[in-house]
Amino acid sequence: MRQRNIKNLEQKIEMNSSFLIRDPKDMKGRWNEVFGNDNPIYLEIGCGKGKFILDYADKNPQNNYIAIEGQENVALRALEKAEQGGISNLRIFMDYVQDLKDYFNEGELQGIFLNFSDPWPKARHAKRRLTHHKRLKNYKEVLKSDGTIEFKTDNDGLFDFSLEEIEEAELQIIEKTTDLHASDYASKNITTEYEDKFRAGGKNINYVKFR
Ligand SMILES: C[S@@+](CC[C@H](N)C(=O)[O-])C[C@H]1O[C@@H](n2cnc3c(N)ncnc32)[C@H](O)[C@@H]1O
């Protein structure tokens, strides 16, 4: 989907394209060639302006990171930051992903991050939620056998729904809390743009890690 609400969007993307992957489906099974090493690969779906994945990649040079964002005008912000930061273990692509097998081979990923995913509150839109059990099963197919999925949200209803979907997909919870910032997991947490906003308003953040 193309958004045109940033003037000269295409031009700005071109000027900040050092870490952009334009043909991600062509990279299926070859992401190690993109990074030039065999380090573990972690993926964030819906990275927004990219704060989380840029911080994560910067702090973990032993891993590779891929960020996907469907809105091009939002992804541009992540591309600009990546360009400025010169973070060589990060790549970004712009797409609304449905089937991860279009982009990745079985077992190609070590981990997947879902941060503050759109809640799609209407019941008839449940299948669009990124934690719907059919999507979770799809993620599992491109993860290594010990690979994990981590999900954070301010939305308590979406969190409850997601816990049910994890069970429906027959996946195992490894870590879980309804107050991430007051939990033992807080010290390893890296915040996202949305998380900072909700935290400033005093909202508890839900977190679950599973495989
Ligand atoms: C609520 S925002 C959260 C952004 C960021 N993760 C954060 O926590 O600050 C959700 C983002 O996910 C993106 N998104 C939703 N579904 C997507 C999909 N299937 N593929 C790629 N991006 C998606 C949206 O465009 C939006 O920018």
The ligand as an ORCA input file, in Angstrom:
! r2SCAN-3c Opt
* xyz 0 1
  C       0.480      0.465     16.683
  S       1.871      0.569     15.663
  C       3.221      0.124     16.738
  C       4.549      0.544     16.194
  C       5.793      0.087     17.001
  N       5.884     -1.361     17.010
  C       5.773      0.615     18.406
  O       5.544     -0.181     19.336
  O       6.031      1.806     18.602
  C       1.698     -0.895     14.669
  C       2.469     -0.808     13.363
  O       2.420     -2.069     12.722
  C       2.278     -1.888     11.321
  N       1.689     -3.138     10.781
  C       0.502     -3.668     11.100
  N       0.288     -4.814     10.445
  C       1.407     -5.032      9.699
  C       1.818     -6.065      8.803
  N       1.026     -7.120      8.548
  N       3.021     -5.964      8.205
  C       3.822     -4.904      8.456
  N       3.492     -3.880      9.291
  C       2.314     -3.957      9.908
  C       1.400     -0.662     11.207
  O       1.556     -0.027      9.953
  C       1.876      0.202     12.378
  O       2.906      1.102     11.975
*
